[in-house]
């Protein structure tokens, strides 16, 4: 129960920062701000209350609201597992020190820019509720709109695009009034690493420490 609440609180914080960054970049009107529209859609996907979304937009519009910088750090979790850490911070000095500490306290190590990113591919990832998307009818249209890969299980449908096709797919979904549960650019590993259960636990402990940091938005790794 508490773990689920923590996960929801973290999702709300992450989307609140996405909203703040989007508003600072292109204003508070979602009609003229595709990034804000996407953040609002992602907020719906995690059941973030509407008043909380509106308050985040209002706060971001005020002069007092902090400016968040988007920064990326790279490193290795235990057993040589490459990790990319996406952050949104009002204090990069604090953030880099904290990220370095999370790595070192959990038998990992911080790397230089570019040290692991070549092992990942930046791709668009769109997730849908299978009850709200008729894949049989839409599959060819999704491929025309830039879908490279489509995966389906009982829980969700996931559509992957190239980085360059992300905006094209987002526009297609808007034009068809198709609501994704989430739309993100993610770092997808080009190969995965197999480890024993005990080794996996070491890696997941390091990743959990990074994910719990307030400045961290997303953590990517190549653990199988």
C-alpha positions in Angstrom: 0.0 0.0 0.0 2.7 2.5 1.1 4.9 1.5 -1.8 2.1 2.2 -4.2 1.4 5.6 -2.6 5.2 6.4 -2.8 5.2 5.5 -6.5 2.1 7.7 -7.2 3.6 10.6 -5.2 6.9 10.2 -7.3 4.9 10.2 -10.5 3.0 13.3 -9.5 6.2 15.1 -8.6 7.8 14.1 -12.0 4.8 15.3 -14.0 4.6 18.5 -11.9 8.2 19.2 -13.0 7.4 18.3 -16.7 4.5 20.8 -16.5 6.7 23.5 -15.0 9.4 23.0 -17.7 6.8 23.0 -20.5 5.1 26.2 -19.2 8.4 28.0 -18.8 9.4 27.1 -22.4 6.1 27.9 -24.2 3.5 29.4 -21.9 0.5 28.1 -19.9 -1.9 27.5 -22.8 -1.9 23.8 -23.8 -3.5 24.7 -27.2 -0.2 26.4 -28.2 2.1 24.1 -26.2 2.5 20.5 -27.4 4.8 19.6 -24.5 2.3 20.9 -22.0 -0.5 19.0 -23.7 1.6 15.8 -23.4 2.4 16.4 -19.7 -1.4 17.0 -19.0 -2.2 13.7 -20.8 0.5 11.9 -18.8 -1.0 13.4 -15.6 -4.4 11.8 -16.6 -2.6 8.5 -17.2 -1.5 8.3 -13.6 -4.8 9.7 -12.2 -3.3 13.0 -11.0 -6.2 15.2 -9.8 -7.3 17.9 -12.2 -6.9 20.7 -9.5 -3.3 19.6 -8.9 -2.5 19.8 -12.6 -4.1 23.3 -12.8 -2.2 24.4 -9.7 1.1 23.2 -11.2 0.3 25.3 -14.4 -0.5 28.3 -12.3 2.6 28.0 -10.2 4.8 27.6 -13.2 3.3 30.7 -14.7 4.3 32.8 -11.7 7.6 34.7 -11.6 8.4 33.1 -8.2 8.5 29.5 -9.5 11.9 28.0 -9.8 13.5 27.3 -13.2 14.2 23.6 -13.6 17.2 22.5 -15.7 17.1 19.1 -17.4 20.4 17.3 -16.9 21.5 13.8 -17.7 24.1 11.7 -15.8 25.7 8.4 -16.8 27.3 5.7 -14.8 27.5 2.1 -13.9 25.5 0.2 -11.3 27.1 -2.9 -9.7 28.3 -5.7 -12.0 29.0 -3.2 -14.9 25.3 -2.5 -15.7 25.2 0.9 -17.6 22.7 3.5 -16.2 21.4 6.8 -17.6 19.8 9.1 -15.0 17.5 11.9 -16.2 17.1 14.8 -13.8 15.1 18.0 -13.5 16.7 20.3 -11.0 16.8 23.9 -9.7 20.3 23.2 -8.3 22.6 21.1 -10.5 25.5 21.3 -8.0 23.3 19.5 -5.4 22.0 17.0 -7.9 25.3 15.9 -9.3 26.7 15.4 -5.7 23.6 13.4 -4.7 23.7 11.2 -7.9 27.4 10.5 -7.4 26.7 9.6 -3.7 23.9 7.2 -4.7 26.2 5.4 -7.2 29.1 5.2 -4.7 27.0 4.0 -1.7 25.6 1.2 -3.8 28.8 -0.2 -5.4 28.3 1.7 -8.6 30.3 4.5 -10.2 29.5 7.8 -11.9 30.8 8.1 -15.5 31.5 10.9 -17.9 29.0 12.2 -20.4 28.9 9.7 -23.3 30.4 6.9 -21.3 27.3 4.7 -21.5 24.7 6.5 -23.7 26.1 4.8 -26.9 24.6 1.6 -25.5 21.1 3.1 -25.6 18.8 4.4 -28.3 16.5 7.4 -27.8 13.0 6.3 -28.8 9.4 7.5 -28.5 7.4 5.2 -26.2 3.6 5.5 -26.2 1.5 3.3 -23.8 -2.2 2.6 -24.2 -5.0 0.9 -22.3 -5.8 -2.1 -24.5 -9.6 -1.6 -23.9 -9.3 1.9 -25.4 -7.3 1.2 -28.5 -8.5 -1.1 -31.3 -5.1 -2.4 -32.6 -6.7 -4.5 -35.3 -8.2 -1.3 -36.9 -5.4 1.0 -36.2 -2.2 -1.0 -36.6 -1.5 0.1 -40.2 -2.2 3.7 -39.4 0.1 3.6 -36.5 2.9 2.2 -38.7 2.2 5.0 -41.2 2.5 7.5 -38.4 6.0 6.2 -37.4 5.5 3.1 -35.3 8.6 0.9 -35.5 7.5 -1.7 -33.1 4.1 -2.5 -31.4 3.9 -4.8 -28.3 0.7 -5.9 -26.6 0.0 -7.8 -23.4 -3.0 -8.0 -21.1 -2.0 -4.8 -19.3 -1.1 -2.4 -22.1 -0.2 -1.8 -25.7 3.2 -0.1 -26.2 4.1 1.6 -29.4 7.8 2.5 -30.1 8.9 5.2 -32.6 12.3 6.5 -33.7 13.3 9.7 -31.9 12.7 11.7 -35.0 9.1 10.3 -35.4 8.0 11.1 -31.9 6.3 14.4 -32.8 4.7 12.9 -35.9 3.1 10.1 -33.8 2.0 12.6 -31.1 0.3 14.7 -33.8 -1.4 11.6 -35.3 -2.8 10.5 -31.9 -4.1 14.0 -31.3 -5.8 14.1 -34.8 -7.5 10.8 -34.0 -8.4 11.8 -30.4 -6.5 8.8 -29.1 -5.3 9.2 -25.5 -2.1 7.5 -24.5 -1.7 6.6 -20.9 1.8 8.0 -21.2 4.0 9.5 -24.0 7.7 9.8 -23.4 11.1 9.9 -25.0 13.1 7.1 -23.4 16.5 5.6 -23.5 16.1 2.0 -24.7 19.1 -0.3 -24.4 20.4 -1.8 -27.6 21.5 -5.0 -25.8 20.5 -6.4 -22.3 22.7 -7.9 -19.6 21.8 -11.2 -17.9 22.8 -11.5 -14.2 22.1 -14.0 -11.3 19.3 -13.2 -8.9 21.7 -12.0 -6.2 23.5 -9.7 -8.7 20.2 -8.4 -10.0 19.3 -7.5 -6.4 22.5 -5.4 -6.1 21.7 -3.5 -9.3 18.0 -2.9 -8.4 19.1 -1.5 -5.0 21.3 1.0 -6.7 18.5 1.9 -9.2 16.0 2.3 -6.4 18.3 4.7 -4.5 18.6 6.8 -7.7 14.9 6.8 -8.4 14.0 7.9 -4.8 16.0 11.1 -5.3 13.7 14.1 -5.6 15.7 15.5 -8.6 15.6 12.3 -10.6 12.9 12.0 -13.3 13.8 8.7 -14.9 16.5 6.0 -14.6 17.3 3.7 -17.5 19.5 0.5 -17.5 20.1 -2.6 -19.6 19.4 -5.3 -17.0 17.5 -8.1 -18.7 
